[in-house]
Amino acid sequence: MKRIALINDLSGLGKCSLTAAIPVISAMGLQACPLPTAVLSAQTGFEGYYFDDYTDRMNRITDHWDEMKMTFDGIASGYLGNAGQIENLLYFLDKFHGADTIFLADPVMGDNGKRIKSFSQELLQTMRKLTKKADVITPNLTEMCLLSGADYETLFAHSVDEDYLSRIAEMARKLFAGAERLQTIIVTGIVTRKAEEEYIGNLVVPASDNRYSYFETAYNGRSFSGTGDLFASVVIGALVKGQSAEAAVQLAMKFLQPAIEDAMREKVPRDHGVCFEKYLKFLLVEK
């Protein structure tokens, strides 16, 4: 059985991070191997959560797996709360990111033009270093702008223009410069408007040529905890199973859309995440 190392935090409530990734990877017929960066009673959108930082313990797990001579077909990283955790992940990659191992980095640093609470210039610089070592990255528009040094407001001002997607693709391609293995950039959560209707989509930009692919669905204006983790987990699972980036994105969207619709219909609070469990069946039948 192929296995994927999942480097992320473990939040008891919120259906995000490892509690989102593990069931997805397992449903896809792959072994999920979690390496926690922290343990939380609930994701940080909740008030008064308990937080146990694992930064100083991450390398102990890495060293033990190395002693066991473990290998991984895939590696996926999500939220990393400080530069030290990113450095620990770089240490992990030195040991386990082989020629046949796919590493997907979700560079969690912000959204909708706003930065996360733990953002710092040190975090940004180490995140840039990390993404240079990835095979695939899944930034949203805010994170892509941070990584490339572009201004988010300037880019978003063109969101109604016909060449908006081309502008995003051109900006994304700048991230290929100096990258060691980066082959695909998937820019997530792009909101566009057509005839008074809003849509949200994901842009797949390959390093191999100047083309790009875009996949969208109707946008309901709501966001929920964990959808980025679920999306990235489906993508890395599909890539490890030999599917293309385009097919992986389409599968992730097929899986997430009804889960989000259920959460809206049931009026689930944003911080509690989406109703994805019964839609894991969409992942079971995929090769």
Residue pairs with C-beta under 8 A, 6 or more apart in sequence:
1 29
1 30
1 31
2 30
2 31
2 73
2 74
2 240
2 241
3 30
3 31
3 32
3 33
3 70
3 71
3 72
3 73
3 74
4 25
4 30
4 31
4 32
4 33
4 72
4 73
4 74
4 75
4 76
4 236
4 237
4 240
5 33
5 34
5 35
5 72
5 74
5 75
5 76
5 92
5 96
6 18
6 21
6 22
6 25
6 32
6 33
6 34
6 35
6 76
6 78
6 233
7 35
7 37
7 58
7 75
7 76
7 77
7 78
7 80
7 89
7 92
8 17
8 18
8 21
8 34
8 36
8 37
8 76
8 77
8 78
8 79
8 229
9 17
9 18
9 36
9 37
9 38
9 39
9 40
9 78
9 79
9 81
10 17
10 18
10 19
10 34
10 36
10 38
10 39
10 40
11 17
11 18
11 19
11 40
11 41
11 42
11 43
12 19
12 40
12 41
12 42
13 41
13 42
13 43
13 46
13 271
13 272
14 42
14 43
14 45
14 46
14 225
14 226
14 271
14 272
14 273
15 225
15 226
15 272
15 273
15 274
15 276
16 43
16 225
16 226
16 229
16 273
17 43
17 78
17 79
17 226
17 229
18 34
18 36
19 226
20 226
20 229
20 230
20 233
20 273
20 276
21 32
21 34
21 76
21 78
21 229
21 230
21 232
21 233
22 32
22 34
23 277
23 280
24 230
24 233
24 234
24 237
24 280
24 283
25 31
25 32
25 233
25 236
25 237
26 32
27 280
27 283
27 284
28 234
28 237
28 238
28 241
28 283
28 284
28 286
29 241
29 284
30 73
30 74
30 237
30 240
30 241
33 65
33 70
33 72
35 58
35 61
35 62
35 92
36 54
36 58
37 54
37 55
37 58
37 79
37 80
37 81
37 85
37 88
38 51
38 52
38 53
38 54
38 55
38 81
39 51
39 52
39 54
40 49
40 50
40 51
40 52
41 49
41 50
41 51
42 49
42 50
42 271
43 49
43 225
43 226
43 271
44 117
45 225
45 270
45 271
46 271
53 81
55 81
55 82
55 84
55 85
55 88
58 85
58 88
58 89
58 92
59 88
59 91
59 92
62 88
62 91
62 92
62 95
62 96
65 95
65 96
66 95
66 96
70 96
71 96
71 98
71 101
72 96
72 101
73 100
73 101
73 102
73 240
74 101
74 102
74 103
74 104
74 236
74 237
74 239
74 240
75 92
75 93
75 96
75 97
75 101
75 102
75 103
75 104
76 103
76 104
76 105
76 106
76 232
76 233
76 236
77 89
77 103
77 104
77 105
77 106
77 130
78 106
78 108
78 228
78 229
78 232
79 106
79 108
80 86
80 89
80 108
80 123
80 127
80 130
81 118
82 118
82 120
82 123
83 120
83 122
83 123
83 125
83 126
86 123
86 126
86 127
86 129
86 130
87 126
89 130
90 126
90 129
90 130
90 133
93 103
93 133
97 103
97 133
102 135
102 136
102 236
102 239
102 240
103 133
103 134
103 135
103 136
103 181
104 134
104 135
104 136
104 137
104 138
104 232
104 235
104 236
104 239
105 130
105 131
105 133
105 134
105 136
105 137
105 138
106 137
106 138
106 139
106 228
106 229
106 232
107 127
107 130
107 131
107 137
107 138
107 139
107 143
107 146
107 147
108 116
108 143
108 228
109 115
109 116
109 119
109 123
109 124
109 127
109 142
109 143
109 146
110 116
110 119
110 140
110 142
110 143
110 146
111 140
111 142
111 143
111 189
111 223
112 142
113 142
113 152
113 153
113 156
114 142
115 142
115 146
124 146
124 147
127 146
127 147
128 147
131 137
131 147
131 175
131 179
131 182
132 178
132 179
132 180
132 182
133 179
133 180
133 181
134 179
134 181
134 182
135 181
135 182
135 183
135 184
136 182
136 183
136 184
136 185
136 186
136 235
136 236
136 239
136 245
137 175
137 182
137 184
137 185
137 186
138 186
138 188
138 228
138 231
138 232
138 235
139 147
139 185
139 187
139 188
140 187
140 188
140 189
140 228
141 152
141 155
141 156
141 168
141 187
141 189
141 190
142 152
144 150
144 168
144 171
144 172
144 175
144 185
144 187
145 151
145 152
145 155
145 171
147 175
148 171
148 172
148 174
148 175
150 171
155 167
155 168
155 171
158 164
158 167
159 191
159 192
159 193
160 193
161 167
164 192
165 190
165 192
165 203
165 212
165 214
166 212
168 187
168 190
168 203
169 187
169 203
169 205
169 212
172 185
172 187
172 203
172 205
173 185
173 205
173 207
173 210
175 182
175 185
176 182
176 185
176 207
179 207
182 207
183 206
183 207
183 208
184 204
184 205
184 206
184 207
184 245
185 204
185 205
185 207
186 202
186 203
186 204
186 205
186 235
186 245
186 249
187 202
187 203
187 205
188 202
188 228
188 231
189 200
189 202
189 228
190 200
190 201
190 202
190 203
190 214
190 216
191 198
191 199
191 200
191 219
192 198
192 199
192 200
192 201
192 216
193 199
197 218
198 218
198 219
198 221
199 216
199 217
199 218
199 219
200 216
200 217
200 218
200 219
201 214
201 215
201 216
201 217
202 214
202 215
202 216
202 231
202 249
202 252
202 253
203 212
203 213
203 214
204 212
204 213
204 214
204 215
204 245
204 246
204 249
205 212
206 212
206 245
213 246
213 249
215 246
215 249
215 250
215 253
217 253
217 257
220 260
220 261
220 264
222 260
222 264
222 270
223 270
224 260
224 263
224 268
224 270
224 272
224 273
224 274
225 270
225 271
225 272
225 273
226 273
226 274
227 256
227 260
227 273
227 274
230 252
230 255
230 256
230 259
230 274
230 276
231 252
231 256
234 248
234 251
234 252
234 255
234 256
234 283
235 245
235 248
235 249
235 252
237 248
237 283
238 247
238 248
238 251
238 252
238 286
239 245
239 248
241 286
241 287
242 287
243 251
243 286
251 282
251 283
251 286
254 282
255 276
255 279
255 280
255 282
255 283
256 274
256 276
258 279
259 274
259 275
259 276
259 279
260 274
262 274
262 275
263 273
263 274
263 275
266 275
268 274
268 275
